[in-house]
């Protein structure tokens, strides 16, 4: 299979996975729930490039409440929730909350998106391979958007598959900030 065909196949498979997850509804899990247990409950040991090509380790944000959001530029619910995430980063960042977006797109597509819709938190380029870490965190449908929240100790607190309403996310983060 030639390279353009491979990327087209991967793109179609990813789009179908995202659409399936979106159409089937959303899943959320509190770390205390009895639903399926993720393969890992800690911040993934990932080092990914940012939009400037600088390598960024997720471990650098341990000690903060970390909100990891897996997204893609072609995913409408992903795009819809990002301005709210940016507002929450601005509002809660000084209190120790850090949002990080992990895109499964290529860097040029993410840079174009960032020009259209600026966000106030780091966007990292995971390309399609980063989906495995979302699966390990509980994204068993392999769809997007997928958001994982870690406490200050780097332990998975909760996750959500599907669009995360700004007000709901703010409540969850405020509860963590009170701990």
SVG drawing of the C-alpha trace seen along z (x, -y; Angstrom):
<svg xmlns="http://www.w3.org/2000/svg" viewBox="-26 -33 39 37">
<polyline fill="none" stroke="black" stroke-width="0.4" points="0.0,0.0 1.4,-3.4 1.8,-6.2 -1.2,-8.3 -3.5,-5.3 -2.3,-4.3 -3.0,-7.7 -6.4,-7.7 -7.2,-4.3 -6.0,-5.4 -8.0,-8.7 -11.2,-6.9 -10.8,-4.3 -10.2,-7.1 -13.2,-9.1 -15.4,-6.0 -14.2,-5.3 -14.8,-8.9 -18.3,-8.9 -19.2,-5.6 -18.2,-6.9 -20.1,-10.2 -23.2,-8.5 -23.3,-5.9 -23.1,-8.6 -20.6,-9.5 -19.0,-7.5 -17.6,-9.0 -16.0,-7.3 -15.1,-8.4 -12.1,-6.6 -14.3,-5.2 -16.8,-3.6 -17.0,0.1 -17.0,-0.2 -14.2,1.2 -10.8,0.5 -8.3,-1.3 -5.0,0.5 -3.1,-2.3 -4.1,-4.8 -1.1,-7.2 -0.1,-10.0 1.2,-8.3 5.0,-8.2 4.8,-10.2 7.2,-12.7 5.6,-14.5 6.5,-17.5 4.6,-20.8 3.7,-23.1 7.3,-24.5 8.8,-21.0 10.1,-21.0 9.7,-17.7 7.4,-17.9 7.1,-15.2 3.7,-14.8 5.6,-14.1 6.6,-17.8 3.0,-18.6 3.0,-16.1 2.1,-18.1 -0.7,-19.9 -4.2,-18.7 -3.7,-17.6 -6.4,-17.5 -5.4,-15.5 -7.6,-15.9 -7.3,-13.6 -8.7,-15.4 -8.5,-15.9 -9.0,-18.9 -11.6,-17.1 -13.7,-16.1 -16.6,-18.6 -17.2,-17.9 -13.4,-18.2 -13.4,-21.6 -16.5,-22.7 -15.1,-22.0 -11.7,-23.5 -12.7,-27.2 -14.3,-26.2 -11.1,-24.3 -9.1,-27.4 -11.3,-29.5 -10.9,-27.0 -7.2,-27.0 -7.1,-30.8 -9.5,-30.7 -7.9,-27.8 -4.3,-27.7 -3.0,-29.8 -4.7,-27.4 -2.7,-24.4 -4.8,-23.1 -3.0,-22.3 -4.8,-21.4 -2.8,-19.6 -4.3,-18.7 -2.9,-15.6 -3.8,-15.7 -3.8,-12.7 -3.3,-15.0 -0.1,-16.0 1.5,-19.2 0.5,-21.4 -3.2,-20.7 -2.9,-21.5 -1.0,-24.8 -3.8,-25.8 -6.4,-25.0 -4.5,-27.0 -4.5,-30.0 -8.3,-29.8 -9.1,-28.9 -6.3,-29.9 -6.2,-28.0 -4.3,-29.0 -2.8,-25.5 -0.2,-23.4 -1.1,-21.3 1.1,-18.3 1.3,-16.2 0.7,-12.6 -0.5,-11.6 -2.5,-8.3 -0.1,-6.4 -1.1,-8.4 -4.5,-6.8 -3.0,-3.8 -2.4,-5.8 -6.1,-6.9 -7.1,-3.3 -4.9,-2.5 -6.7,-5.2 -10.2,-3.8 -11.0,-4.8 -12.2,-1.4 -14.2,-2.7 -11.1,-4.4 -13.1,-7.5 -12.8,-11.2 -12.9,-13.6 -11.5,-11.7 -10.5,-13.6 -8.6,-12.1 -8.2,-14.0 -5.3,-13.3 -4.9,-14.5 -1.8,-16.3 -0.2,-12.9 -0.5,-11.9 -3.2,-9.4 -6.2,-9.0 -9.2,-10.6 -11.8,-10.3 -12.2,-10.2 -14.9,-11.0 -15.5,-9.9 -17.4,-12.6 -17.8,-16.3 -17.1,-17.6 -19.5,-20.5 -17.5,-23.4 -19.7,-23.7 -19.4,-20.0 -15.6,-20.0 -15.3,-23.1 -17.3,-21.4 -15.0,-18.3 -11.9,-20.4 -13.1,-22.5 -13.8,-19.3 -10.2,-18.2 -8.9,-21.6 -10.6,-21.3 -8.8,-18.1"/>
</svg>
